[in-house]
Amino acid sequence: MKSDFRKFRLYCRLGIVFMVLAMVAFVCCNIFIGGALGAAIAVTLLIVVGAVAAVFEWSAYDNLLCPKCGQRVAIPHRDSFDKENRARYRAISLNEQPITMKCID
């Protein structure tokens, strides 16, 4: 498997869009429909659209494999607070080059 930073950026952005869409749909259903029916529809939409957002995020991080060693180039933000990981993630997200990584040969 090869690193594809363009797909990573695309899938991350799509994940963010779908998560924002899930939150907006949840709030709108509760405001405009209201009651038990509105809450049921809102929770259902939140789960379904949130699951789509999660799939996009998982797919994004599957595109961050080192072609030499097969390890991930960056770990998701929620799993690592390391300074080096943040720098790699920022370089990938903002399309800066090069990415430095220590591969074990």
N, C-alpha and C positions, 0 to 999 in steps of 0.2 A: 504494500500500500504506500502511496506517495503523499507527501504534504501538498495541500492545495489551499493556499491562503485566501484566494479569491472566493472559493466556496465557503470557507470558514466565515469570512466577513458577511457574505450574503445570508447564510443560515443564521448567524447571530442577529442580524438586523431583522430577519423575518420572525425569529423567536420573540424579539422585543415588540414588534408590531402586533403579533398575535396575543401577547400577554396584555398589552395596553387595550387591545380590542376586547379581551375577556373582562377586564375591569370596567371598561365603559359599558359593555352590555349588561353586566351585573348591576351597576348603578342605575342605568336607564330602565331596566325591567322593574326594579324596586320603586323607582319614582313614578313611571308612567302607568304601570299595570297595578302595582300595589297588592296588598293582601297576601293570602296563602298561594294563590296561583302565580303571582308575580315572583314570590320568593322561590317557588319550585322551578319556574322557568329560568330565573337568574342563576340558581345554583347549578342547574343542568348545563346552561351555557358556559358558566365558569369552568366546570369540570371538562367539558368537551374541548373548548377553545384553549384552555390551559394545558390540556394534554397535547394538543397540536404544537403549542409553543415549546413544551418540554422535548418533544420529538425533534424539533428543529435545533434546539440547543445540543442535544445528544449527537445529532448528525454533524453539527458544526465542530465539535471537539473530536470527532472521528477523523477529521481532515487534518489534524495536527500531529501526524506521525513523522518521525525522523526517517529519511530514506536509508540511512546507514544502519542505525541500531534498532529501529522500530519503536523507540520510546516516544512518549508525548513530548512535544516541544514546549507546551505550556499547560499548566493545570488550571481548571476553572477557578474563577475568582473566589467563589464560596468555599473552596477546599484549601486554598493556600494564601497566606499573607506574606509570603517571602518577597523580598525586594527584587531579586533576580527574576522571579516568575512574573511579577508585575511589569518589569521592563520588557520582557519578551512579549507578553500579552499586548502591551501598548504598541510595541514595534510592529506586531502583526496587524493589529486593528487599524493603525494609522498608516499602514503601507510603508513603513520605514524599513530600510535594509542596512546592513545584514543582521540576521539573527545569529547570535553566538550560542552554541550549546556544546557541552562536553560529552562526546560520545565515547563509549567504552568499546574499543576495538577487540 
